[in-house]
Amino acid sequence: MDSIGLIIRKYRQKKDLTQEELGKSVFVSKQSVSKWENGRSLPDIETVRKLCTVLDIDRDEIIEGSVKNVKRQRVYLVVSFVIAVIFFLTAIFFIFDVPGYVERNMQSGVAYLTVFDGGELILSEEYTVSTDLKCKDVVNGYKIDIDYGEVRGKIDFPGKYRMEYGFINTNNWHNVQIRLDITNQDGLVTVRQTITYESDDGLSVLVDESVSNDDRYVSVFRDGV
């Protein structure tokens, strides 16, 4: 069974009528007839009755064709909706960088930084931390995000010391403790960086080393551990 558009076209051509002539016979425009025949719209019930009269179409035939047209449109709408949903979810997936988010979380975590000077814990208000990573003051130190296995920053004690700390490690250490111990003996500043992480066996040491310098700037950053 043909769709209603094909039925109208078949009987119009059988009557040797143009789209414009048929449109005038049922009081619609040529464009309306063209839309019916191309399946872009459907005639209303009253127009269907007129078409049956003008084109000598059996009403049952055109009604069946109309039903087929409606079913086809429903299938088209369902398919279009599914495609739109898939496209939307795909766009959201990449716009919000889901793959990157998953990867970052596989290679990220949190580092807790504490600083001691001469064995005494220094409150975070007594020094400033500069880093490109997300950093939060937790009074006794700082909580810093690890990004892709790297945590890196600089500390400035106004008028006293400047230092660089941190490390790069591609393993997935989610919770890391970074402790900096500062000693100053006759102008020679020594910084000991101790980095521990949580493992199945408890706390394991990742880095434990000291660096000294006499110009009050010390870097204990490790670019590969």
PAGUVO-60090 format. One record per residue (C-alpha): residue in one letter; y negated, z, x negated. Coordinates in nm, 2 decimals, m for minus. Layout:
N
R; a; Y; Z; X
...
***
This chain:
225
R; m; 0.00; 0.00; 0.00
R; d; m0.34; m0.10; m0.14
R; s; m0.63; 0.13; m0.15
R; i; m0.90; 0.10; 0.11
R; g; m1.13; m0.09; m0.13
R; l; m0.87; m0.35; m0.20
R; i; m0.79; m0.38; 0.17
R; i; m1.16; m0.45; 0.25
R; r; m1.19; m0.70; m0.03
R; k; m0.87; m0.88; 0.08
R; y; m0.97; m0.92; 0.44
R; r; m1.33; m1.00; 0.35
R; q; m1.22; m1.29; 0.13
R; k; m0.97; m1.39; 0.40
R; k; m1.26; m1.42; 0.64
R; d; m1.46; m1.61; 0.37
R; l; m1.74; m1.35; 0.38
R; t; m1.97; m1.24; 0.10
R; q; m2.03; m0.88; 0.04
R; e; m2.38; m0.92; 0.17
R; e; m2.26; m1.09; 0.49
R; l; m2.00; m0.82; 0.55
R; g; m2.26; m0.55; 0.49
R; k; m2.49; m0.70; 0.76
R; s; m2.20; m0.72; 1.00
R; v; m2.14; m0.34; 0.97
R; f; m2.51; m0.25; 0.91
R; v; m2.48; m0.14; 0.55
R; s; m2.61; m0.29; 0.22
R; k; m2.43; m0.53; m0.01
R; q; m2.43; m0.24; m0.27
R; s; m2.23; m0.02; m0.03
R; v; m1.97; m0.29; 0.02
R; s; m1.94; m0.33; m0.36
R; k; m1.89; 0.04; m0.40
R; w; m1.61; 0.05; m0.14
R; e; m1.43; m0.24; m0.30
R; n; m1.46; m0.08; m0.65
R; g; m1.34; 0.25; m0.53
R; r; m1.67; 0.43; m0.60
R; s; m1.72; 0.55; m0.24
R; l; m1.56; 0.54; 0.10
R; p; m1.69; 0.42; 0.44
R; d; m1.74; 0.68; 0.71
R; i; m1.52; 0.68; 1.02
R; e; m1.76; 0.49; 1.24
R; t; m1.80; 0.22; 0.97
R; v; m1.42; 0.20; 0.93
R; r; m1.40; 0.12; 1.31
R; k; m1.66; m0.16; 1.26
R; l; m1.47; m0.30; 0.96
R; c; m1.15; m0.31; 1.16
R; t; m1.32; m0.51; 1.43
R; v; m1.51; m0.75; 1.20
R; l; m1.23; m0.81; 0.96
R; d; m0.94; m0.79; 1.21
R; i; m0.78; m0.51; 1.01
R; d; m0.50; m0.30; 1.16
R; r; m0.65; 0.06; 1.18
R; d; m0.32; 0.21; 1.06
R; e; m0.34; 0.00; 0.74
R; i; m0.69; 0.09; 0.65
R; i; m0.63; 0.46; 0.73
R; e; m0.33; 0.46; 0.50
R; g; m0.54; 0.29; 0.23
R; s; m0.81; 0.56; 0.28
R; v; m0.55; 0.84; 0.23
R; k; m0.43; 0.67; m0.09
R; n; m0.79; 0.65; m0.21
R; v; m0.84; 1.02; m0.14
R; k; m0.52; 1.11; m0.33
R; r; m0.63; 0.89; m0.62
R; q; m0.97; 1.06; m0.63
R; r; m0.81; 1.40; m0.63
R; v; m0.58; 1.31; m0.92
R; y; m0.89; 1.17; m1.10
R; l; m1.08; 1.50; m1.04
R; v; m0.79; 1.72; m1.16
R; v; m0.74; 1.51; m1.47
R; s; m1.12; 1.51; m1.54
R; f; m1.13; 1.88; m1.49
R; v; m0.84; 1.95; m1.73
R; i; m1.00; 1.72; m1.99
R; a; m1.34; 1.89; m1.95
R; v; m1.18; 2.24; m1.99
R; i; m0.99; 2.12; m2.31
R; f; m1.31; 1.98; m2.45
R; f; m1.51; 2.29; m2.37
R; l; m1.25; 2.52; m2.53
R; t; m1.23; 2.30; m2.83
R; a; m1.61; 2.30; m2.86
R; i; m1.62; 2.68; m2.83
R; f; m1.34; 2.70; m3.09
R; f; m1.55; 2.52; m3.35
R; i; m1.90; 2.63; m3.25
R; f; m1.81; 2.99; m3.29
R; d; m1.61; 2.91; m3.61
R; v; m1.29; 3.06; m3.48
R; p; m1.09; 2.92; m3.78
R; g; m1.35; 3.07; m4.02
R; y; m1.35; 3.39; m3.83
R; v; m0.97; 3.43; m3.87
R; e; m0.98; 3.33; m4.23
R; r; m1.27; 3.57; m4.30
R; n; m1.08; 3.86; m4.14
R; m; m0.77; 3.77; m4.34
R; q; m0.99; 3.80; m4.66
R; s; m1.23; 4.08; m4.56
R; g; m1.25; 4.45; m4.51
R; v; m1.48; 4.74; m4.57
R; a; m1.59; 4.91; m4.89
R; y; m1.73; 5.26; m4.91
R; l; m1.97; 5.31; m5.19
R; t; m2.06; 5.65; m5.34
R; v; m2.27; 5.73; m5.65
R; f; m2.25; 6.03; m5.87
R; d; m2.51; 6.12; m6.14
R; g; m2.39; 6.38; m6.39
R; g; m2.11; 6.47; m6.16
R; e; m2.34; 6.53; m5.85
R; l; m2.31; 6.32; m5.54
R; i; m2.64; 6.13; m5.48
R; l; m2.75; 6.08; m5.12
R; s; m2.81; 5.73; m5.01
R; e; m3.18; 5.80; m4.95
R; e; m3.23; 5.85; m5.33
R; y; m3.15; 5.49; m5.42
R; t; m3.16; 5.14; m5.26
R; v; m2.88; 4.89; m5.23
R; s; m2.94; 4.52; m5.22
R; t; m2.66; 4.29; m5.12
R; d; m2.60; 3.97; m4.92
R; l; m2.33; 4.14; m4.72
R; k; m2.36; 4.36; m4.41
R; c; m2.45; 4.71; m4.54
R; k; m2.49; 5.04; m4.35
R; d; m2.63; 5.37; m4.48
R; v; m2.38; 5.65; m4.42
R; v; m2.59; 5.93; m4.58
R; n; m2.34; 6.01; m4.86
R; g; m2.32; 5.64; m4.96
R; y; m2.30; 5.30; m4.81
R; k; m2.05; 5.11; m4.59
R; i; m2.04; 4.75; m4.71
R; d; m1.85; 4.45; m4.57
R; i; m1.61; 4.27; m4.80
R; d; m1.64; 3.90; m4.75
R; y; m1.36; 3.66; m4.87
R; g; m1.23; 3.93; m5.10
R; e; m1.57; 3.99; m5.26
R; v; m1.81; 4.28; m5.25
R; r; m2.11; 4.27; m5.47
R; g; m2.46; 4.43; m5.49
R; k; m2.72; 4.60; m5.69
R; i; m2.85; 4.95; m5.70
R; d; m3.19; 5.06; m5.79
R; f; m3.29; 5.42; m5.88
R; p; m3.67; 5.40; m5.88
R; g; m3.79; 5.47; m6.23
R; k; m3.44; 5.55; m6.36
R; y; m3.15; 5.31; m6.35
R; r; m3.06; 4.97; m6.22
R; m; m2.70; 4.85; m6.19
R; e; m2.47; 4.59; m6.05
R; y; m2.14; 4.69; m5.89
R; g; m1.84; 4.53; m5.71
R; f; m1.55; 4.30; m5.76
R; i; m1.38; 3.98; m5.65
R; n; m1.02; 4.00; m5.54
R; t; m0.85; 3.76; m5.30
R; n; m0.60; 4.01; m5.18
R; n; m0.65; 4.16; m4.84
R; w; m0.78; 4.51; m4.92
R; h; m0.91; 4.63; m4.59
R; n; m1.03; 4.97; m4.69
R; v; m1.17; 5.01; m5.04
R; q; m1.34; 5.31; m5.21
R; i; m1.60; 5.23; m5.48
R; r; m1.72; 5.52; m5.68
R; l; m1.98; 5.50; m5.95
R; d; m2.02; 5.78; m6.20
R; i; m2.34; 5.77; m6.41
R; t; m2.40; 5.96; m6.73
R; n; m2.70; 5.95; m6.95
R; q; m2.68; 6.07; m7.31
R; d; m2.98; 6.02; m7.53
R; g; m3.09; 5.71; m7.35
R; l; m2.74; 5.56; m7.34
R; v; m2.65; 5.50; m6.98
R; t; m2.28; 5.48; m6.90
R; v; m2.15; 5.38; m6.56
R; r; m1.79; 5.42; m6.47
R; q; m1.67; 5.22; m6.17
R; t; m1.35; 5.34; m6.00
R; i; m1.22; 5.13; m5.72
R; t; m0.93; 5.24; m5.51
R; y; m0.76; 5.09; m5.20
R; e; m0.52; 5.19; m4.93
R; s; m0.16; 5.08; m4.99
R; d; 0.17; 5.18; m4.84
R; d; 0.20; 5.44; m5.12
R; g; m0.14; 5.59; m5.04
R; l; m0.44; 5.53; m5.26
R; s; m0.39; 5.28; m5.55
R; v; m0.64; 5.22; m5.83
R; l; m0.77; 4.87; m5.86
R; v; m1.04; 4.92; m6.12
R; d; m1.12; 5.21; m6.35
R; e; m1.36; 5.12; m6.63
R; s; m1.68; 5.22; m6.79
R; v; m1.98; 5.01; m6.92
R; s; m2.26; 5.14; m7.13
R; n; m2.61; 5.01; m7.20
R; d; m2.93; 5.14; m7.35
R; d; m3.18; 4.95; m7.15
R; r; m3.11; 5.13; m6.82
R; y; m2.95; 4.82; m6.66
R; v; m2.57; 4.82; m6.64
R; s; m2.33; 4.58; m6.47
R; v; m1.99; 4.69; m6.38
R; f; m1.92; 4.40; m6.16
R; r; m1.57; 4.25; m6.20
R; d; m1.54; 3.88; m6.12
R; g; m1.16; 3.89; m6.10
R; v; m0.92; 4.18; m6.05
***
